[in-house]
Amino acid sequence: MDAQRAELCALEAEVAVLRRACDELPVPWSETSRIQKLFQEIHPSDSAGGESSEDLRSRVGRLESELAFLNTVTGISIRNYSKQTEDLTSTEVTEKNIKKVVQKYRLSGNCHMVTFQLEFQILEIQDNESLSSVITDLNIIMEPTEYPELSEFICRAEERRDLFLFFRSLHFFVEWYEYRERTFKHFKEKYPDTVQLPEGACSRCMSICSASRPGFELVIVWRIQIDEEGKVSPKLDLLTQVPQRALKLDKSRVVETAPLSFRSLLRVLGIEAALESLIRLLRAENH
């Protein structure tokens, strides 16, 4: 019975984290009622009073189903979880009917291919009228060398002690990361003689080379930015590598204005169509 209750508490905590993360994600209006209905079917209101062993097994089953559903919606999966509770209430505070409790959490998991470990503390203060809670410490442990674009964002999330900002932004970062990987892979497979990925399959840049013009190369640098508010967006820049001799012959300053023209092309055509246009332009000159 105690083991089942411990499992139940762990599952409830994981579900609470993911439900809050899910609430932060924009859901298409047409999907909102469907998701709410699924939540009600999977996790109905708990009945009051004591629970038998069978009741606990039933609740654990419902929580596991909801957890699997939330994993699908958010892409976040929690693998390990632990919690410690410490009563900080002093004698003086007790006389004023105020209770202070700090809860220490440790969990690890992943959002698709990105793994993370979290350590945070929540201070709860309860008096006769209200209960308030605040995150007093947040430590995010990740491999900074693997995803350097996340490093600065992680520092901001820790400073703000904003756990749900972390989950929300991580979700969108992973979506853009996978989209960049799929897009570069598509063009590499479609134009293997023209497109190169210097950093491999997970490259942040794509080179477009000219077979007929040695030394002439266009490099697309695709960064994933996370602003102060946690909004995630792509930033694509065009770099040109042109022999000095060719630059002297460029009286119309086409090479110089190419990065600005590429940004305009992105706004008009979108990412995939803009990249396709650049590749075809270079290939047309080769033939």
C-alpha positions in Angstrom: 0.0 0.0 0.0 2.8 2.4 0.9 4.6 1.6 -2.3 1.5 2.3 -4.3 1.0 5.7 -2.5 4.6 6.6 -3.2 4.2 5.8 -6.9 0.9 7.7 -6.9 2.6 10.8 -5.4 5.5 10.7 -7.9 3.1 10.3 -10.9 0.9 13.2 -9.6 4.0 15.5 -9.4 5.1 14.5 -12.9 1.6 15.1 -14.4 1.4 18.5 -12.6 4.6 19.6 -14.2 3.7 18.5 -17.7 0.1 19.8 -17.5 1.5 23.3 -16.5 4.0 23.0 -19.4 1.2 22.0 -21.7 -1.0 24.9 -20.6 1.9 27.3 -21.7 1.9 25.9 -25.2 -0.4 27.4 -27.8 -3.1 24.9 -28.8 -5.2 25.5 -32.0 -8.7 26.5 -31.1 -10.1 23.5 -32.9 -8.0 21.2 -30.6 -8.9 22.8 -27.3 -12.2 21.1 -26.6 -10.8 17.7 -27.7 -7.8 18.0 -25.3 -10.0 19.1 -22.4 -12.3 16.1 -23.0 -9.3 13.7 -23.0 -8.1 15.2 -19.7 -11.6 14.6 -18.2 -11.7 11.0 -19.5 -8.2 10.2 -18.4 -8.1 12.0 -15.0 -11.6 12.5 -13.5 -12.1 14.2 -10.2 -10.8 12.2 -7.2 -13.4 10.9 -4.8 -13.3 12.0 -1.2 -12.5 9.8 1.7 -10.1 6.8 2.1 -8.9 4.8 -0.8 -8.6 1.0 -1.1 -5.7 -0.8 -2.8 -7.9 -1.2 -5.9 -8.7 2.5 -5.9 -5.0 3.4 -5.7 -4.2 1.1 -8.6 -7.0 2.7 -10.6 -5.6 6.2 -9.9 -2.1 5.1 -10.8 -3.4 3.7 -14.1 -5.2 6.9 -14.9 -2.2 9.0 -14.1 0.1 6.9 -16.2 -2.3 7.3 -19.2 -2.4 11.1 -18.7 1.3 11.2 -18.4 1.7 9.3 -21.7 -0.8 11.7 -23.3 1.1 14.8 -22.0 4.4 13.4 -23.2 2.9 13.2 -26.7 1.6 16.8 -26.5 4.6 18.5 -25.0 7.4 16.1 -26.2 8.7 16.2 -22.6 9.3 12.9 -20.8 10.3 12.7 -17.1 12.4 9.6 -16.3 13.5 10.1 -12.7 11.9 12.0 -9.9 12.5 12.6 -6.2 11.1 14.9 -3.5 12.1 15.9 0.0 10.0 18.0 2.4 11.5 20.0 5.2 9.5 21.9 7.8 11.0 25.4 8.4 8.3 26.6 10.8 9.9 28.3 13.9 8.3 28.5 17.4 7.6 32.2 16.9 5.9 31.6 13.6 3.9 28.7 15.0 2.3 31.0 17.5 1.1 33.2 14.7 -0.4 30.1 12.9 2.0 30.4 10.0 3.6 27.2 8.6 6.7 27.2 6.3 7.6 24.2 4.3 10.4 23.8 1.7 10.1 21.1 -0.9 13.2 20.0 -2.7 12.8 18.4 -6.1 15.2 16.6 -8.4 14.2 15.2 -11.7 15.7 14.3 -15.0 14.1 13.7 -18.4 14.3 14.7 -22.1 12.4 16.7 -24.7 13.0 14.5 -27.8 16.8 14.4 -28.2 17.6 17.0 -25.6 18.2 15.7 -22.1 18.1 17.7 -18.9 18.3 17.5 -15.1 16.5 19.9 -12.8 17.0 20.7 -9.1 14.7 23.2 -7.5 13.1 24.2 -4.2 9.6 25.5 -3.5 8.9 27.4 -0.4 5.3 27.1 0.8 3.9 29.6 3.4 0.5 28.8 4.9 -1.5 30.9 7.3 -5.2 30.9 8.4 -6.3 32.6 5.2 -4.1 31.5 2.3 -1.3 29.3 0.9 1.4 30.8 -1.2 4.4 29.1 -2.9 7.5 30.3 -4.7 10.5 28.7 -6.4 13.5 29.8 -4.3 16.2 28.0 -6.2 16.5 26.5 -9.7 19.5 24.6 -11.1 19.3 23.3 -14.7 22.0 20.8 -15.7 22.6 20.2 -19.5 25.5 19.6 -21.8 26.3 23.2 -23.0 28.7 22.0 -25.8 25.9 19.9 -27.4 23.4 22.7 -27.8 25.3 26.0 -27.4 22.3 28.0 -28.4 20.6 27.0 -25.1 23.4 28.1 -22.8 22.4 31.8 -22.4 18.7 31.0 -22.1 19.4 28.4 -19.3 21.2 31.1 -17.3 18.3 33.5 -17.7 15.8 30.8 -16.6 17.9 30.0 -13.5 18.1 33.7 -12.6 14.4 34.1 -12.9 13.7 30.8 -11.2 11.1 30.2 -14.0 10.6 26.5 -14.4 7.7 26.7 -16.8 9.5 29.3 -19.0 12.2 26.6 -19.3 9.8 23.8 -20.4 7.9 26.0 -22.8 11.0 27.4 -24.6 12.7 24.1 -24.6 9.7 22.6 -26.4 9.8 25.2 -29.2 13.6 25.1 -29.4 13.5 21.4 -30.1 10.8 21.9 -32.8 13.0 24.4 -34.6 16.1 22.3 -34.1 14.5 19.3 -35.7 13.0 21.4 -38.5 16.4 22.8 -39.3 17.9 19.3 -39.4 15.1 18.0 -41.7 15.4 21.0 -44.0 19.2 20.8 -44.4 19.0 17.0 -44.9 16.4 17.4 -47.6 18.5 19.8 -49.6 21.6 17.7 -49.1 19.9 14.6 -50.5 18.2 16.5 -53.3 21.4 18.4 -54.5 24.3 16.2 -53.2 26.8 17.8 -55.7 26.0 21.3 -54.7 25.0 21.3 -51.0 27.4 20.5 -48.2 26.9 20.3 -44.4 30.2 21.1 -42.8 29.1 20.1 -39.3 27.4 16.9 -40.3 23.7 15.9 -40.0 23.1 18.4 -37.1 24.9 21.2 -38.8 24.0 24.9 -38.1 25.2 25.9 -41.5 24.8 24.8 -45.1 27.2 25.5 -47.9 26.1 26.0 -51.5 29.1 25.5 -53.8 29.6 26.4 -57.5 31.2 23.7 -59.6 31.9 26.1 -62.5 33.3 28.9 -60.3 36.0 27.6 -58.0 36.2 29.5 -54.7 32.7 30.8 -55.0 30.5 29.6 -52.1 27.3 30.7 -50.4 27.0 29.8 -46.7 23.6 29.8 -44.9 24.0 30.2 -41.1 20.8 29.1 -39.3 20.7 30.1 -35.6 17.8 29.4 -33.2 17.3 32.5 -31.0 15.6 32.7 -27.6 14.7 36.2 -26.5 14.4 37.7 -23.0 10.8 36.5 -22.8 11.6 33.0 -23.9 10.2 33.4 -27.4 12.0 31.0 -29.8 12.6 32.1 -33.5 14.9 31.2 -36.3 17.6 33.6 -37.6 19.1 32.9 -41.0 22.0 34.8 -42.5 23.8 34.5 -45.8 27.6 34.7 -45.9 29.5 34.9 -49.2 32.9 33.5 -50.0 34.1 35.0 -53.3 37.6 35.3 -54.7 39.1 38.8 -54.4 39.5 39.0 -58.2 35.7 38.4 -58.7 34.9 41.1 -56.1 36.8 43.7 -58.1 34.7 42.8 -61.2 31.4 43.1 -59.3 30.6 46.7 -60.3 26.9 46.3 -59.4 27.8 45.3 -55.8 25.7 42.1 -56.1 27.9 40.2 -53.6 27.9 43.0 -51.1 24.1 43.3 -51.1 23.5 39.6 -51.2 22.9 39.1 -47.4 20.3 41.9 -47.3 18.6 40.5 -50.4 18.5 37.1 -48.8 16.6 38.5 -45.8 14.1 40.1 -48.1 13.7 36.7 -49.9 13.1 35.0 -46.6 10.3 37.4 -45.8 8.6 36.9 -49.1 9.1 33.2 -49.8 9.8 31.6 -46.4 12.7 29.5 -45.4 12.5 26.4 -47.7 11.5 28.3 -50.8 14.3 30.9 -50.3 16.9 28.2 -49.9 15.6 26.4 -53.0 15.9 29.6 -55.0 19.5 30.2 -54.0 20.5 26.6 -54.8 18.8 26.7 -58.2 20.4 30.0 -59.0 23.8 28.7 -58.4 23.1 25.5 -60.3 21.7 27.4 -63.2 25.0 29.3 -63.5 26.9 26.0 -63.4 25.2 24.7 -66.6 
